[in-house]
Amino acid sequence: MKLPEIGVKRPVATVMLFVAIIMLGLVSLKMLPLDIMPEMEFPSITIITIYPGASANEVEEQVTKPLETILSAAEHLSEIKSTSKENVSFIQLSYSWGSDVTSAANNARDLIELTKTKLPQAAHQPIIYKINSSMMPVLAYAVNAGVNYNGIENIVEEDIATVLRKVDGVGTVVYLGQPEREIKVSVNPQRLSAYGLSATQISTMLKADNISVPAGNINMGVYDFSVRVPGKFETVEEIGNTVLKAFNGQVIRLKDVAKVEDTFMEKEAFARNRTGEGVALMIQKQSGSNTVAVVNAVRAKMAEIQKTLPSDIQVHEIISTDEVVTQSVNNLTSSIWYALVFVTLVVLMFLREWKSSLIIFITMPVSLISAFIAMYAMGYTINIFSLMALVIAIGMVVDNAIVVLENITQHIEKGSKPKQAAIFGALEMGMAIAASTATTLVVFLPMLFMGGIVGIMFKQLAILTSVCLIVSLFTALTLTPMLSSKLLKEAPRNGKKQHRSKFYAASEKVFTKIENGYKLLLGWVVFHKSLTIVIAFAVFVLTMIVGKNIGTDYIPDFDAGTVSVVFETEVGTSARQTDSISQQILQIMLEDIPEIANEAAVSIAGQTKTGALTTVGFKEGKNVGTVLCHLTPPDKRDRTAAEIAGAIRDRVESIPQIEKCRVQGGSALAAAVTGNKRPIEIIVSGNDFNQLNAVASDLQEKMQAEKAFTDVATTVDPGKLEVQVIVDKEKASQMALNTAMVGMQVRQNLYGAESGDFSEDGNDYGIVVQYAPEHRNEVNKLKEMQVSNLLGQQIPLSAIADIVESLGPLEIQRQSQQRYVKTTADLNGVSLGEATKTAQEIIDNTEIPDGISVEIGGQVNDQKSSFSSLFLIFFLGIALVYMVMAAQFESMKDPFIILFAIPFTLVGVILAFFVTGITLSVTTFIGLIMLVGIVVNNGIVLVDYTNMLRKRNYPLRDAVMEAGRSRLRPVLMTSLTTILGMLPMAVSNGMGREMYAPLGITIIGGLLVSTLVTLLLVPAMYTSLYHRTLAKDRTTARLKKQHQAENKKSLE
């Protein structure tokens, strides 16, 4: 039996099947996690290596370059970038899309092991981070207490962070700004010299005295005793009493030559909120976890934790992403419900019978709910793109059911019994609706193979929309016939008229008038087919000319209610001074932005020792600060986040200490999606650092003069004052010294060295030995420094080395193992396409020295790559649609007639762009591709019915006219269901609308014009092409007849 027969003849089994689908769909829905975007794992890993106390040059030479050399052999590597800064090296490895990132990370780890011996001893083990969307914090807290609150670091770690890490779904907990306790041994070099000691010797002695040694066992008959030699320091006073040596009959203790303090490390990272300085605590979720569930679980656990904390410790929530997720999801969910109502009203308006409308209404949820099963099976989340698929599908899933139901109704009106009509009506339309569904599906097929971030985002949309359409086809061939056989009544016999309501009669008159008016217009079009085609072509060409002025963008800006300021001060500025500037900016935000939600604002300044800020998407450095605030939802404020950012820009930029500044309004998530790339990034590469800086600075000056750009900055490094100790190797050798000995002792004296740990209450605190500040913070003091030689003698540093002051880079960037600098900018009210043209003109008018290369990067490159793929998919989709229709019609000509409507969708799309002010972006391009599969369906209905009438010996013109008249209602009905299904999404003004509204606007604009083209231009094209064919056939027949007559005459 075929599907319609099974559905009609086995109604109970059919009902059970669809009830099972609904049940499984609802269970799947309950288990699906919520998120704002699909889970994204970028084909990239970051390797962070800490080298304490090293300059940027030293980090580059001793850490970055050796690692780059070995990592360049990594498999499937497409690009290698690095940044060398004071104390830390960052290396980013980018792979081709589709690469296994876990395998790539393991491969990189193996390669690093091969070069570990080449790295400095003081360098820490390189740490590998895989980059994915889960790295962005889902929640952040500020923990406030008194300045240098004793034990705050232990409370944050043990009482808060450790507890939160155990919460289901939490990945990592990163915190910064906490005071870190240490035992500082501040050495007096004069006293050391007087007693013939060095800081290095003190470190060695402290390690030797601060140790517990297991000494073995003693066996005494049946007893076994373990022996140990305990020697760990138990009090800070005990450290100061450590015996160093005997001198002239006198015992010299540590406290005689140094000051031993139980204090805090010098802070290099600061966090602050409206309450004051504190500790910033950022929570990342595990990959695949439910963002909203994780945030709620953390909030609940934090509420419990706060009850156990000391009363003078306050915890404030400063960043959360659950509101963005829930509001975006709720907005699209509302769009789905509105779309269901609109589509139902359209169906009711055209069918005007509640039973027929009920059949259509029942089939809709089944198709949509089935998508949840697919989402759960494929590990998807409920996010903007999966919900966009449902909104798009609502208006399309009813089309097959409408076509089948209409055919069944016609059979009933012709006298068939409902059961027979249901089977035959569905069977007759089976191939037609299968082909119609296939034309839409084949458009989505190429999207499945699209790589890059765009492929990740829109693949879910393509798959889920396809699932809904396939289920709708199955539903139309099983559930719709079954319901029709049960709900529809047999037509009256014996000449009795079927009873119709007054509404039906009144509305039928309206529809009849519309049909008659359309028939008159169609008659004129068919009669003036050539003129119609010429006018249409002229409109198309004119629209394309005007369309050249439409701007292009990459991914639409997403107003998720975040305003951020990232700034840099003069090179060499301390982290504490940078923090004071960030405090000023924080105050500006609190004063000038009344839209801040619950005063949720935070500032972060300085750098962490482990690069922790970089791993959560923040820029770091002693002279770098970030200030951000969270706003109320978009529908509850009059200004966009971008407008608010623009309003505070002047006050922020007027702060004299700020040298570089970027003020943004939008979403940190959008920045993550674009890889934190700025819209315009001009990359200047070469080997001559002076030339690189000169070109980049010249480009910066020219870009600042253009109104198209804002927050123009460059990575040109003015350099940081540094002091170099140039060892005279010959003199050093004569003094029983070498460069390594000198370097290690100078490092020990200035930077300090950890000399064991002091344990208290189960916690370990470092013991750091270094010169006291008053003996190490002046260049002259460095010249007076003494170092120990192999004989234990104290040698003045000035006797074996020259002390030279010079400039050294603060940050060194490399790409493909070559240095480069960047000039970057944001856009000031122009599209990315316009800005790119302006930037290229600036480059063309700039003198570029030999050996220096300049190229535009940033989001521009990603846009070009994505548009290139989308153009290919667009034309591939047209080809596939043509093939499906050619197979259906067994004709090469009919599909061409139908495809004639596709170019005219561009007319509607361009008009929609002009009316709404949107640009051609990745989102609108996807809508354009989808239109290819949608707009041909109405053409298929018209051409198929016209062919059928011609087979019944209708004259060409009559067949075209009758097909247009009789198919007008189905065409209008299917178009309106799709348009009104998209309307709530297109007009939404809630959170996340920037991502989905342009898609709805594009499809609505294209479908409105293409429907008109289908109803008028397709019949004109059909008549024109087949009129010539008929004329040719008549000529051929006439010539054949004449030839036969001539042959007959010649035979006579």
Secondary structure, 3 states (H helix, E strand, C coil): CCHHHHHHHCHHHHHHHHHHHHHHHHHHHHHCCECCCCCCEEEEEEEEEECCCCCHHHHHHHHHHHHHHHHCCCCCEEEEEEEEECCEEEEEEEECCCCCHHHHHHHHHHHHHHHHHHCCCCCCCCEEEEEEHHHCCCEEEEEECCCCCCCHHHHHHHHHHHHHHCCCCEEEEEEECCCCEEEEEEECHHHHHHCCCCHHHHHHHHHHHCCCEEEEEEEECCEEEEEEECCCCCCHHHHHCCEEEEECCEEEEHHHHEEEEEEECCCCEEEEECCEEEEEEEEEECCCCCHHHHHHHHHHHHHHHHHHCCCCCEEEEEEECHHHHHHHHHHHHHHHHHHHHHHHHHHHHHHCCHHHHHHHHHHHHHHHHHHHHHHHHCCCCECHHHHHHHHHHHHHHHHHHHHHHHHHHHHHHCCCCHHHHHHHHHHHHHHHHHHHHHHHHHHHHHHHHCCHHHHHHHHHHHHHHHHHHHHHHHHHHHHHHHHHHHHCCCCCCCCCCCCCCHHHHHHHHHHHHHHHHHHHHHHHHHHCHHHHHHHHHHHHHHHHHHHCCCCECCCCCCCCCEEEEEEEECCCCCHHHHHHHHHHHHHHHHHHCCCEEEEEEEEEEECCCCCHHHHCCCCCEEEEEEEEEEECCHHHCCCCHHHHHHHHHHHHHCCCCEEEEEEEEECHHHHHHCCCCCCEEEEEECCCHHHHHHHHHHHHHHHHCCCCEEEEEECCCCCEEEEEEEECHHHHHHCCCCHHHHHHHHHHHHCCEEEEEEEECCEEEEEEEEECHHHCCCHHHHHHCEEECCCCCEEEHHHCEEEEEEEECCEEEEECCEEEEEEEEEECCCCHHHHHHHHHHHHHCCCCCCCCEEEEECHHHHHHHHHHHHHHHHHHHHHHHHHHHHHHHCCCHHHHHHHCCHHHHHHHHHHHHHHHCCCECHHHHHHHHHHHHHHHHHHHHHHHHHHHHHHCCCCHHHHHHHHHHHHHHHHHHHHHHHHHHHHHHHHCCCCCHHHHHHHHHHHHHHHHHHHHHHHHHHHHHHHHHHHHHHHHHHHHHHHHHHHHHHHHHHHC
